[in-house]
Amino acid sequence: MEINNPQALAELTEAFRRYESALSSNQPEVLNQLFWNSTCTVRYGVAENLNGHSEIVNYRRQRARAGGAPQRTVTREVITTFGRDFGTTNIEYIRTQSGRRGRQSQAWARTADGWRIVSAHVSLLAESD
């Protein structure tokens, strides 16, 4: 298996950048498009467990009405592709307003519609262990 095929890595990086841009500018329709439209898609967030694309869409709709995701600054990013059709994106970030540190992991797969998030996990670091 080829790790970080240049073309696959560039495509996944572009899709991930599109996701981050849509998240920071409260564009739920773009975020919804970038999640695989399947009952198998999972997104575990800071305060929610979402199973299936429809639950993710409903969450994004409510979040958009409330002003969107909290703003954040990415402090570390690791994007890796495995072959030409699967990859992961992992970031560490700091929430702008609260200063809380968090992380986000996503698994992406190439589908007939392009790169899509098939699984995601977002969490905030505990203040202490």
C-alpha positions in Angstrom: 0.0 0.0 0.0 1.3 3.4 -0.9 1.3 6.0 1.9 0.7 9.6 0.9 0.4 9.2 -2.9 0.9 12.8 -4.0 -2.3 13.0 -6.0 -4.5 11.4 -3.4 -2.9 13.5 -0.6 -3.4 16.7 -2.6 -7.1 15.8 -3.2 -7.8 14.9 0.4 -6.0 18.0 1.6 -8.2 20.2 -0.7 -11.3 18.4 0.6 -10.2 18.9 4.2 -9.5 22.6 3.6 -13.0 23.0 2.1 -14.4 21.4 5.3 -12.4 23.7 7.6 -13.4 26.8 5.6 -17.1 25.8 5.7 -16.9 25.1 9.4 -15.4 28.5 10.2 -17.9 30.4 8.0 -21.0 28.5 9.1 -21.9 26.8 5.8 -23.8 23.7 6.9 -24.8 22.7 3.4 -21.1 22.3 2.5 -20.4 20.4 5.7 -23.3 18.1 5.0 -22.1 17.4 1.5 -18.7 16.5 2.8 -20.1 13.7 5.0 -20.8 10.4 3.3 -24.6 10.2 2.8 -25.0 6.8 4.6 -26.6 5.4 7.7 -23.1 4.0 8.4 -21.6 7.5 8.9 -20.6 8.4 12.5 -19.8 11.7 14.1 -19.0 11.9 17.8 -18.8 15.5 19.0 -17.9 17.2 22.2 -21.5 16.9 23.4 -23.3 14.7 20.9 -23.2 11.2 19.3 -24.5 11.2 15.8 -25.2 8.0 13.8 -26.1 8.3 10.2 -26.1 11.2 7.8 -29.6 12.4 8.7 -28.6 12.9 12.4 -25.5 14.9 11.2 -27.6 17.0 8.9 -30.1 17.8 11.7 -27.3 18.7 14.1 -25.7 21.0 11.5 -29.0 22.7 10.9 -29.5 23.4 14.6 -25.8 24.5 15.1 -26.1 26.9 12.1 -29.1 28.6 13.7 -27.1 29.1 16.9 -24.3 30.8 15.0 -22.2 27.8 13.9 -19.2 26.1 15.4 -17.1 27.9 17.9 -14.2 29.6 16.2 -10.8 27.9 16.5 -7.2 28.1 15.5 -5.6 24.9 14.3 -2.2 24.3 16.0 -1.2 21.0 14.5 -2.4 19.0 11.4 -1.6 15.6 10.1 -3.2 14.4 6.9 -2.3 10.9 5.6 -3.6 8.8 2.7 -3.5 5.0 2.6 -3.6 4.0 -1.1 -5.6 6.2 -3.3 -9.0 5.9 -1.7 -8.7 6.2 2.0 -7.2 8.8 4.4 -7.3 10.4 7.8 -7.1 14.0 9.0 -6.2 14.8 12.5 -5.9 18.3 14.0 -5.2 19.9 17.4 -6.8 23.3 17.9 -7.5 26.0 20.4 -11.0 27.5 20.7 -10.7 31.2 20.1 -13.1 32.5 22.8 -12.5 30.0 25.6 -8.9 29.0 25.0 -9.9 25.4 25.4 -7.7 22.9 23.6 -9.3 20.2 21.4 -8.7 17.7 18.7 -10.5 16.3 15.7 -10.0 13.1 13.9 -11.7 12.2 10.6 -11.6 9.1 8.4 -12.2 9.9 4.7 -13.0 7.6 1.8 -13.1 8.3 -1.9 -16.7 7.7 -3.1 -18.4 8.2 -6.5 -19.1 11.7 -5.3 -15.5 12.5 -4.3 -13.8 12.4 -0.9 -16.3 12.1 2.0 -16.0 11.9 5.8 -17.1 8.4 6.9 -16.2 8.8 10.6 -15.4 11.8 12.8 -14.5 12.4 16.4 -14.2 15.8 18.1 -13.2 16.3 21.7 -11.9 18.8 24.2 -9.0 18.1 26.5 -9.7 17.7 30.1 -8.2 20.4 32.4 -6.4 17.6 34.3 -6.0 13.9 34.3 
